[in-house]
Structure formats: structure tokens, C-alpha cells
């Protein structure tokens, strides 16, 4: 029997991987810090009682060393993500924690056969664009002055005309905000140390992953949680910029299938792969579908505000992973259906949840345009 360690195994993506590993006959160990912002009641009931569970952080050397003993595979899903300016914590958890995994494997001569690291589409920063006059460009983030003037689209720096977004290709990374930098540092650490020390490693750059088990308590868990909770409560849906920014939403089951594929294929080793839908969805389009699925008539509020560090368009090319035999099978409609079913099974959206919008405004993360 193969033994797998799933870091962050009580979390959204990690817990689904735990279930799949068990179905496939693996012996499973979980390491999770049980962050109270995500798990206010401790270990979730959906984590099977048969799983060996270690509560602790990937940055704790002693705890991590214990968790790594005797495992054949490491599924490294633990990460820190937030919109607040906790800059140092991103690198400490995401990059340093990953380096510590490899440090212990090498120093203790642990016979780990494969490591799969959860990276992020965020590593592309503002994205990849084409200007009709000047060709391909990797833009810097839009300036505060541009956003204040409500010029939302990415502009070519040479002619200042709006540029056209490309599907994001794996070879061009360009992170700026601290979360994105930490995720690129994480995957470069993993792929580099894996290559040098002969530890087969794969990095998966997840697009916006959604579905059942997304935390109902953590208001930073994404647009699905925010819009659905707002609609069910009858509150206006607050939309940043003009609502025409686009994202790439992928179902949790498709992400799990991608993990299992690269685990089984040696051809994936030492590489990074996008895991997404390959389809652009605007925030307004998403909001309309949420309103339809919830059967509500909530209004959309577009106050010409923006979130610092947000990118305008992010949709990944998935051709590289498709070449290995993976393909997404779930639509955005499936995502919302499954999430709403999860909300109903959980007894509805909790009444007392932190007000992320007000917190971000107070911290200067959300700003008003002119």
C-alpha cells in the first residue's frame, strides 16, 4: 500500500484529494493547521476518521519531520492566501514551508517517490497580452493613477492603447503581488530542488477552483462564497471595477483528476502545468448566473472601486496538460449547482462571518476610483 501525506488535507482542495486517495487504495496521512478563519470548529466532519491526522504547520520543523516519515508521496496543498497586507506570511508559509519539505527529505534521506505542489495561476501577474501595433507584452500591474481614472483595461506601455489578453502560457510568469511572488518562489523551489536531488516533482497552477467544501466561514474564499452568500441574504452583489474583468473557473473534481494524472505519469515530472477551464467568464456574467441559480432578484452594485493588486484578465491555456490526457468535464453551471447543494447540506450560510469588504476598505486594499 502506498502512503501519501496531504498537507492542508482538511482544506477545500486537500480534503477532496484525501477522499480520492482513499478510493484509490492509498494509506493517507493529513497535516493541517486548522486555521480558525477557515475551520472555526476544528477538524471538519468530512475528514474521514480512518485518516491519520496531525494538527500543525508546514513551517514547524519537528511537526513536518514527523509527518513526512514513512510516506511515499507528498501532496502539498497547504498554503496561505488572503487579500490583506500580510506580506511576510505569504513567503514564510508558501515558500519556506515548501523548502523545508525538501530539506527534510534530503537530510533524513526519506524515500519519497513523488511530490505534487499546489501552485497558482497568480504567478502570471497581470497576464500576457498582444498589442496590435507592438506585439506580445508582459505588462506591469495597472497603476493607481490609471485605475483612479477608471481606465480598467491593460494598456500597451508604448502606445497606451488597450491590449488584448492572451490565454496564459506556462513559460511566461510575471508576478508582482506578494501572494503571487510566494507561489512562484514555492514552485521554483520545489521543481529546482526536486531536479537537483532526484525527487520527482510536479507543480500544478490552479485557476480559480470552486465547488463543495469551500469554507463558508472564510469570506476571503472567493467570489463563489461571496456572491452566493450575498444573494441568499438578499444583499446587493458588490462588483469591482466595471465587472468586465475575466477569470477562469474550474471545478474541484477536475482539479483532483489533474492531480491523479500527474501522479501516475512520469512525463509530467519536473514541470509546471495549468489546471483551469480555458474559458473566460466575466464577473458580471458570473453574478448573473448566481442570481439565476439562487432564484433571487438582488441588485448589482458597481461603485467604481478596485482591489489593489488585482489583475484584469486571467484565463489559462490548458493545452499542455491536455496533451497528457486530462480535460475538464465540469461547467460553471455545475460548479454553482454543487456549491449550492453543499450550502444546503451544511445548513445554509453562517450568520456571523467576518465582513471582508469592510476590512479590506479599512486596510486600504479596496480603493475608490475618481
HUCOR-V226165 format. One record per backbone hydrogen bond with DSSP energy under -1.0 kcal/mol. NH is the residue of the N-H (numbers start at 1). CO is the residue of the C=O. If there is no record, write none. Layout:
BEGIN
((NH | CO) (NH | CO))
END
This chain:
BEGIN
((4 | 27) (5 | 73) (6 | 29) (7 | 75) (8 | 31) (9 | 6) (11 | 8) (15 | 11) (16 | 12) (17 | 13) (18 | 14) (19 | 15) (20 | 16) (21 | 17) (22 | 18) (23 | 19) (24 | 20) (25 | 22) (26 | 21) (27 | 2) (29 | 4) (30 | 52) (31 | 6) (32 | 54) (38 | 35) (39 | 35) (42 | 39) (47 | 44) (51 | 48) (52 | 28) (54 | 30) (56 | 32) (60 | 57) (64 | 60) (65 | 61) (66 | 62) (67 | 63) (68 | 64) (71 | 68) (72 | 3) (73 | 3) (74 | 114) (75 | 5) (76 | 116) (77 | 7) (77 | 75) (86 | 84) (87 | 85) (90 | 86) (91 | 87) (92 | 88) (93 | 89) (94 | 90) (95 | 91) (96 | 91) (99 | 95) (100 | 96) (101 | 97) (102 | 98) (103 | 99) (104 | 100) (105 | 101) (106 | 102) (107 | 103) (108 | 104) (110 | 105) (112 | 110) (113 | 72) (114 | 72) (115 | 200) (116 | 74) (117 | 202) (118 | 76) (119 | 204) (121 | 206) (123 | 120) (124 | 121) (125 | 122) (127 | 124) (129 | 137) (130 | 164) (131 | 135) (135 | 131) (137 | 129) (147 | 143) (148 | 144) (149 | 145) (150 | 147) (151 | 146) (152 | 150) (156 | 161) (160 | 156) (163 | 154) (164 | 130) (166 | 128) (168 | 315) (172 | 169) (174 | 123) (181 | 177) (182 | 178) (183 | 179) (184 | 180) (185 | 181) (186 | 182) (187 | 183) (188 | 184) (189 | 185) (190 | 186) (191 | 187) (192 | 188) (193 | 189) (194 | 190) (195 | 191) (196 | 192) (197 | 193) (199 | 194) (202 | 115) (203 | 271) (204 | 117) (205 | 273) (206 | 119) (206 | 204) (207 | 275) (208 | 248) (210 | 250) (214 | 211) (221 | 218) (226 | 222) (227 | 223) (228 | 224) (229 | 225) (230 | 226) (231 | 227) (232 | 228) (233 | 229) (234 | 231) (235 | 230) (237 | 299) (239 | 301) (241 | 305) (243 | 240) (246 | 312) (247 | 281) (250 | 208) (252 | 210) (255 | 251) (256 | 252) (257 | 253) (258 | 254) (259 | 255) (260 | 256) (261 | 257) (262 | 258) (263 | 259) (264 | 260) (265 | 261) (268 | 265) (269 | 266) (270 | 201) (273 | 203) (275 | 205) (281 | 247) (283 | 245) (284 | 243) (286 | 282) (287 | 283) (288 | 284) (289 | 285) (290 | 286) (291 | 287) (292 | 288) (293 | 289) (294 | 290) (296 | 291) (301 | 237) (306 | 367) (308 | 365) (310 | 307) (314 | 246) (317 | 168) (322 | 318) (323 | 319) (324 | 321) (325 | 322) (326 | 321) (335 | 331) (336 | 332) (337 | 333) (338 | 334) (339 | 335) (340 | 336) (341 | 337) (342 | 338) (343 | 339) (344 | 340) (345 | 341) (346 | 342) (347 | 344) (348 | 343) (356 | 354) (359 | 355) (360 | 356) (361 | 357) (362 | 358) (363 | 359) (365 | 360) (366 | 360) (367 | 306) (369 | 304) (370 | 148))
END
